[in-house]
Amino acid sequence: DFGKLALTSTSPVKIAARCTVFAESDLVHKAQVGYKKEDIIAGLCRSIVINYLNNVGKGKKIVGPIVFQGGVSKNVGVLKYFKENFQKVYKILFNWLYGMLN
């Protein structure tokens, strides 16, 4: 439901992507000043992807296609923002289990 709500956003808000503490502060502030819930959630989904690219992928050239796996791969909102960065993003059957198995 979280990811589906993010897909309804028309204007995702910018959420700090450096760490969860900054992201949480941003989320609380955005909610307090009245941003729409779907725009906040979409911003959070986008910040997850930005955090991955800036931190996990730092100094690496990541080229598609990529396989999106693990629990967060079930979130269609995060998938949307990965697809904005890579032309080909594959999800495989039971993709949320493969990170655990590998």
Phi, psi and omega in degrees: 000325180301309180294321180297322177295322178299325180293342179274355182292140174254347183208079180301136179277156178279126179242135178304129185252004184288319180202166184293330179295314178294321179298316179298317178300317178298316181300314180298315181297314181298321179294320182294326181272359170100015176296151179294144181303316182294328178288325177292315181294319177297320178297322178293317178300317179294323181292331176298316179292317179298318178300315179300310183295322182280332185251302180291319182270006184302128178079003181244146174266110180261119180239147179283168003284155176238156174253123181264115184223173182094174185302321183292343180293346177281350181272109183293337177292316178293319178303319180303315183283334171294320180294334176289337182261340182225136182294321182241119175232120181255138170243131180255162180304133182058036184301335181286348180266337187295324176299324179289323184281332182273000000 
